Amino acid sequence: MEIEKNVTKGNGESVAEEERNKNMKRKQCRQGGIRTLPFILANEVCDRFAVAGFSGNLISYLTQVMNMPLVAASNTLTNFAGTSSFTPLLGAIIAESFAGRFWTITIASLIYELGMISMTLSAILPHFRPPPCPKQVNCQEATSSQLWILYMSLLLTSLGSGGIRPCVVPFSGDQFDMSKKGVESRKWNLFNWYFFSMGFASLSALTVVVYIQDNMGWGWGLGIPTIAMMISIVAFVVGFPLYKHVKPEGSPLIRLAQVVVAAIKKRKQPLPSDAKLLYQNKELDAGISTEGTLLHSDQFKWLDKAAIVTEDDSRDPNAEPKLWKLATVHRVEELKSIIRMLPIWASGILQVTASSHLHSFVIQQARSMDRHLSPSFQISPASMSIFSVLTMMVGVILYERLFVPFARRFTKNPAGITCLQRMGVGFVINIVATIIAAFVEIKRKSAAAKHHLLDDPKATIPISVFWLVPQYVIHGVAEIFSSVGHLEFLYDQSPESMRSSATALYSITSAIGNYIGTLLVSLVHAYTGKERNWLPDRNLNRGRLENYYFLVCGIQVVNLIYYSICAWFYTYKPVEQESTSEMHKEYHDLERAKENVSSVVVTDGREENGDL
């Protein structure tokens, strides 16, 4: 047994313990808190500025510079977005297993920067792209080597985003008390302000960078986001001394696998009549349950068999538990939480599928419409997204300052409405936006037919581009509810040790949705005929994009019904909340109990037994 020697003061408190407490308080004051947000958000604002400036107008780069057909370019973007949304799972595993979130974000940002540098060089150097084709007729498409450079650049940015996306929100949350009491005590919502900052960065990119791309060339248009990305890395690293760094507690996937294996091994064991007899070990789970231990739930009872204590398990109580044979209730509940979340998570897939190609097609619509703000200035097609971003930015503030206090009077919920209700409202609003988009396309083609411009894809149709604004605005309102609610749900309902993985699930929703969207567009393009194809390669005026929008609307309605059923039967995770003072008290009681068993105290230069 380990014997500790402590020098005691008159009040019974050891000098070493007092010094440790002072150091702990000093360290807690120095790390985390609101002071870290400028560095984290500065990184995110520059990062999102770079990403929005890089990808916001990429459909124009692929069709106008790389001379790719519309469907091929749109599918390339969707596949790129899908890959960028799958890699966060890899980044989350690396961060939670051994690297930690800070270093994962830093290294991933450098990889992203390499991808942007290579893309910028390909835009500057002429032999990395095909000859210009201003008339967009009989254009020479990019060679295989030129496409290879393009795809490698996109791959590097996909890998980089895989380390950034799953870690930024959890890393921001690490700086604050994100327990239920901690969240309710704050008058602001971290997720709302995170999306507001991202909206500000996107707005800047979609106005400044897109204008530069369309009017000054792609060298500057991609170079500026590349410089912004480098600034974001520097801003993030400078804040290193202030951050609260949460130590990784090992791969969460291994813990989930251990629960499954233990449950299978004990599948023939009868469950005890009292759930309190299942294995619990707060000391073992201390690193993965700092915000409270997960309580036992009655769902998925077959997994509880992993926590059955057999005679072999209890033979040596002082031995380390064999986690592939015995799991704690907390670890079993971690797996249950993930299983409960999956149906709600999956509802986001069809939502992304329905909207995965909308922005690409809307940009092509805007390019054919009258975009003049004055006789000498016209807005860029890609800059139309600013109306969606502006709506989201203003809407987030109004949501938090007006909607939440108003809703709280009726629901008695500190957040106004639940995450699930917030997502459902967003899904409904998205359906309305899609219906409006279909009718706007009908009006655009009617104007083209009236002026005999259906067969001239390069002509400007005399209809204002601002007819597209309502659908952008409504999509922005939908984002306030569906996207913010979805991310908040995954963060709140996931086990605290798996929040990077939960954020990765949010990205994987986009990945699967984008891939299914690629399949949907390809099938529509392949099976809607050659004469009146819904999605033609070059001339959108002769297509039937409105039919595609109505198809998408039908998919969204089916998804809403599915989501409503899942949300109705969802059970929130049960958490045992412990205050910080209670945990400190429990810790000191445990230490005193250990000292009562056996200790040697140095008093006045003599050693004497401290048995009480």
N, C-alpha and C positions, 0 to 999 in steps of 0.2 A: 504494500500500500504506500502511495506517495505521501511523504511527510513534508509539509510546508512550514517555513519559518517566516513569521511576520513580526515586525516591530509595531507594538500597539501604542496608541496615544491614551491619554487619560479618559477619553469618552468611549474607549473600547474599539475604536475604528483604527485599523492598521494604516500605517503611513503609506505602505505600498498600494493598499486598496484605494486610499484617498487620491493618490497620485494617478492611479489607473482611471478613476472616475473623472478627475479633472481632464486627463488626456482625452477620454471618450467624449466629454462634453465639448472640449475645444475642437475635436475632430468633427463632431456633428454640426457645430456652428459653421465650420469652414466648408463643409461639403453639402452639395445639393441646394435646393430652395430656388426662389425666384431669380436669384442672381445668375443662375446658369442659363436661363432662357434666352437672353440676348445672344449668347454664343451658339446655342443649339438652333435657334430660329434664324440667326444670320446664316448659318450653314444651310438650313433648309430653304430659306428664301433664295439664296444664290443657286443652290442645287436645283430647285424647282424652276427658277428663271432659266437655267441652262437647259433643263429637260424640255420645258415648254417651248423655248426658242429653237431647240434642236428638232423636236418631233411634231410641234404644232402645225408646221407647214411642210412636213416631209412628203405629203402626198403630191404637192406641187413640185418638189425636187425630183421625185421619182418619175412623174409624168412629163415635166417640162425640161428637165436636164438629162435624166437617164433614159428618156423616151420610152418608158414602159407603158403598156396598155392600162386603161383604168382599172379593170378587174384584177390584173396581175399586180399592179401597184397597191391596190387596196388590200389584196390578200397578203402581200409582203408586209405591209404595215400591221395587219392583224396578227400574222405569225410572229412578227417582231414583238408586238405587245404581249402575245401569249407566252413567248419564251421569257420575256422580261418579268412575267408574273409567275412563272414556275420556279425560276432561280431563287426567289426569296426563301423557299423551303430549305434549300441548301445553306443559304446565309443564316437562317434561324438556327439550324442544327449546329453550325460552326460556332455561332455566338453563345448558345446555351450550353454547349458541350465543353468548350475549353478556351475560346478566344475572348469572350466577353463582348459586350455591345460596342464599346468605344473603339476597340481595335478593328472589329469587323467593319464598322462604318468607315473608318479611316482608310483601310486597305482597299475596300470596295470602291471608295470614291476615287482613289488613284487609278484603279482599273477602268472605271467609267471615263476618267480623264483621257486615258490612252485611246479609248474608242472614239472620243470626240476629236482628238488631235488627228487621228487617221482619217476620219470623215472630212475634216476641214481641209486636209492636204489633198484628198481626192477631189474636192470642189475647186481647189486652186490650180492644180496641175492638169493641163488639158488632156494628156494621154490617159488619164484615169477615168474619163467619161466620153460618151459618144459625141459626134459632131452636133452642133446646135440645129434645132428643127423648129423655127419660129411658126411655120404654118401648120405644124402637127399633122402633116399629110405625107405618107410614104417615108416615115422617119427611120433612120438607122438606129436599131436598138443597141444597148450596151453589149459588149463582148463578154465572154465567160470570165476572162481575167478581171475586167472592170466590175462585173457583178460579184466576183469573189472578194475583191477589196471592200465593196459595199457591205456584203454579208459579214465579213470579219469585223468591220467597224460596228455593225449592229450587234454582233455577238458579244463583243467586249462591253458595250454599254449595257447589254442584257445581264451579263455576269456582274457588272458593277452595281446595277440597280438591285440585284439579288441580295447584296449585302447591306444596302442602305435601307430599302423599304421595310423589312421586318424589324429593324432595330431602332429606328428613329423615335417612333411613338412610345415603345416600351422604355427606351433610354430617357425620354422626357418624363415619363411617369416615374422612373426610378428616383428622380430628383424631388419628388413630393410624396406625401402620405396619400396613397391611393386606396386605402381601406374605405369601407362604406361610410364610416364616421368622418374620415378625413375629406372625402369628396363632398359630403353633405355640408360640411362646415365652410367650404369655399363658395363664394358668390359667383365664380366663373367656372366654365367648363373647359378643360384642357383640349378636348377634341374639337370643340367649336373654334377655339382660337388657333388651333393647329391648321384647320381647314381655311380659316381666314388668312393666315400668313401665306399658305400655299396659293390661295386665290390672288393675293396681292402680287406674288412673284409671277404667276401665270399671266395676270393682266399686263404687267410690265413687259413680259416677253412677247405677248401677242400683239402689242401695239408697237413697241420700239423695234424688236428684232425682226418681226415679220415684215415690217415696212422696209427695213434695211435689206432683207432677203429679196424682196420684190423690186426694189428700186436701185440698190447699190451692188447687188451681186451676192452670190452664195459664199464667197470667200469671207467677206465681212459678216455675213449673216450667220455663219457657223462659227466663225472665229470669236465673236463676242460671247456667245454662250460658253465656249471653251475656256475663255479667260474667267468668266463668272464662276465656273466650276472650280477652277484653281483657287479663287478667292474664298469659296465656300470651305474648301479643305483647310486652308490656313485659319479661317475664323473658328472652325470647330476645334482644331488642335490647340489653339491659344487658350481655350477655356479648360484645358486638361486639369489644372490644379484645383478647380472649383467643383468639378463633377463628383457626384456620388457614384462610385463604381460598385455594382453588385457582382459579387463573385459567382461565376458559373458553377452550378451544382451537378454537372454531368448531363449527359444526353437525356432529354425527357422521353425520347422514343424508346430508349433502353428500359426506363422505368415502366412505361406502358407495356412493353413486351414482357417484363418480369411479372406483371400482374396477370397477364393472359396465360403465361406458362404455369404460374403457380395455381391459377384457377383450374387449368386443365389437369394438372397433376393431382389435385384434390377434388376432382369432379364427383367422386363417389363418397366423399365425406358429407355427413349430414350437417346442415347449418344449425348453430345453437339457437335456442328459442329466444334468447336475449342478445340483441346486437352488441351490448356492452362487453360481451365475452370475446368479441373479435379483437384481433391484435392491434394495439395502438402503441406508438412509441414516439412521443413528442420530441424527445432528444434527437432521435434519428431524423425526424422530419423538420427539425428546426430551421434548416437552411432553405427549405422550400415552402414554408408556411408562416412567414414573418407577419403576414396580414391576417392570420387566423387559420385554424385548422378546419379542414372540410369535415362536416358532420356526416354521419351515415344516412343514406337514403334508401328507400325500398325498391327503387328501380334497378333492373338488371341484376337481380339477386344472385345469379349464377357466378358473377364476378366476386361476390362476397366470400366465396370459398377460398380465394387466395389469402384471406385474412384469418382462416381457421387455424387455431393453435393446437397442434397434435402433440402426442406424448414425445415424439422425437424433437419437436420444436422447443418444448419446455424442459427438456432433460438438463440442459445447462443454461440457466437464465442469464449468466454473465457473458455468455458467448455472443459474438456478433451474429445477427440473424442472417440466414441464407436467403437473400432476396429473390432468388429464382424459385424458392419453395414457400416463402412466407412474405406477404406484403402487408403493410399497415393499412388501416381504414382510409387514411388520408390519400394514400397512393391509389387505392382502389377507386376512391371518389374522383381522383384526377381523371382516370380513364372514363368513368361514367359521365363526367362533365363534357368531355370531348365528344362522346357518343351522342349525348343530348343535343349538342350544338350542331352536329352535322346536317340534320334536315333543314334547319334554318339557314345554315351556311350555303347549302346547295341551292336554295331559292334564288341566290344572287347570280347563279350561273346563267339561267335563261334570261335574266334581266340584262346581263352583259351581252349575251348572244343577240338579243333584240336590238341593242344600241351600238354594237361593235363597229358597224360600217356607216352609221348615220353621219358621223362627222366628216368622213371622207366624201360621201355623196353630197352633203350639204355644201362643202367647199366647192365642189364642181358646179352645183346649182348657183352659188353666189358668183362664181367666175363668169357666168353667162348673163348676169343681171346688171342693171345700171347701179354702179357703186359710187357715183359722184356725191361728195359732200359739198363741193363747190365746183365751178367750171374748170378749175385747175387741179383739184385734188380729189382722189377717189380712195376709198377704203380697201384694204387688201382682203381677199376672200377669207384667208385664215384668221384675220383679225375680227371676224364676226363673232368668234367665240368669246370676245370680251363681254358681250351682253350676258352670256351665261355666267361668266366669272364675276362680273359686277353684281349680278343678282345674288349669287351665292355669298359674296362678301357682305353686302348690305343685309341680306337675309339672315346670316349668322348672328349679326348684332341684334337685329329685330327679334329673332327667335329667342335669344338669351335675355334681352331686356324687356320685351313686351309679352311674347307668347308664353314663356315659362311662368312668369308671375301670374298671368291670367289663367293658365291651365291649372296651376297649383291650387287655386281657390276651389276648384271642383274635384280634382283628383287627389289632393292632399299628398301628392308625390313631389319631393323636393326638386326633381328634374322636370316637372310638368307632366310629361307622359313617359312611358317606358320606352326602352330601346326598340322593342318589338312593335309597339304602336307607331313609333316614329318611322320605322322601315315600311310598314304597311301603307302609311300616308304617302310616302315617297313613291311606292309602286303605282298607286292610283294616279298620282300627278304625272308620272312618266307616260302612262297610257294616253292621257289627255294630250300631252305634247306630241306624241306620235300621230294621233289623229289629225291634229292641226297641221303637222308637217305634210301629211298626204294631201290635204286640201290646198295647201300653198303650192305644191308641185303641180296640181291640176291647173291652178290659176297661172303659174309660170308658163306652162306649155300652151295654154289658151292664148296668152299674149304673144308667144312665138308664132303660133298658127295665124293669128290675126294679122301679123306683120310679115308673113311668108318667110320666116326664119328657121323653120324646122330642119331644113337641110344644110344649115350653115352653123356648125358647132362653135366657130370662132366669133360669131356675131354677138353683139350686145343687145339683148332683148330689152325693149323699152318698158321695163317694169322695175320698180325700186327694189333694191336688195333688202330694204328694211321690212319687206313682207316676211322675211325669215326671222325677224327679231322675236315675235311672240313665242315661237317654239324654243328658241335659245333661252328666253327668260323663264319659261315654264320648266325646261330641263334644269336650269339653275336652282329653281325652287325645289325640284325633286331631289337634287343632290343634297340640299340642306337636310332633308329628311332621310332619304334612303342610304346614301353613302356614309354620312356621319353616324347615323344610327347603326348601320351594319358594323362599322369599325368599333364603335363604342360597345356594342353587344359582344363582339368577339373578345375584346380586351377585358370587359367586366366579367364575363361568364367563363373564361378560360382559367385554368389553374395559374396562380401567379408566377410559378416557375416556367410556364410555357407561353408567356405573352408574346415573345418573338415568333414562336411557331403559330400562334393564333393570328398575329398580324400577317404572317406568311400565308395563312389560309385565306385571308382577305385578298391577297394578290393572286393566289391560285384560282380563286373564283373568276378573276379577270382572265387568267390563262385559259382555263377550260372554256369559258364563255366566248373568248376570241377565236379559239380553234373551231368550236362549233359554228361560230359566225362565219368563218371562212368556208366551212362545209356548206352552210346554208346558201351563201352567195354563189358559190360554185354550182350548186344544184339548180338554183334559180336561173343562173346564166346558161346552164347547159340544157335545161328542159323547158325553157319558155320560147323556143323557136328562134329562127334567124331573122325573119321579117319584122316581127314586133317583139323583139327580146326586151324583157323588163329592164335588164342592166347591160346595155350595149357597151362595147369597148371604147368607142370614140365619140359618138354623138348621143348625148343624154336626152336631147330633144325628141329623138325617135324612140326612146325607151318608155317604160311604164313603171317608173320609180314609185308612183303612188300606190301601185298594186303591192310592191314590196313593203311599203310602209304599212299597208293594211294587214299583210301577212304577219309582220312584226307585232302589230297591235294585238292580233289574235293570240300570238305566243305569250305576250305579256298578260293577257287576261287569264289564260290557263295557269300561268305562273302565280298570279295573284291568288287564285283559288287554292292552289297547292300550299302557298305560303300561309294563308289564313288558317288552313287546317293544322299545319305544323305549329303555328304560334298559339293556337287555342289549347293544344295539348302540352305545350312546353312547360317544364318545371325548372325554376331557377335554382342555382346551386346553393346548398345550405352551408353557411360559414359561421364558425364560432369566433366572434369578435373578442379581441383582447386589447385593452388599452396599454399604452407604453408603460405607464406607472405600474400596472398589474404585472406586466412581464418582468420589469425590473425587480419588483417585490418578490416574485416567484424565484427569480434568479438568485437574489441575496438569501432568501430562505433556504434554497438548495445548498448554497455555499456554506451557510451556518450549520446546516444539518451534517454536511461532510466534516466540518471542523469538530462537531460534537462527537463524532465517532472516534476520531483520532487526530490529534494535532499537537504540535510542539510550539509553544509561544515563547518568544524571547522577552523576558521582563527583567529590567534592572541588571542585565548582563547574565542572568541565570536561565537555564532551560528547565521547564516544569511541564508535567502532563496537563493537558487542557481538557480532560474528560469531565463531563458535567452529568 
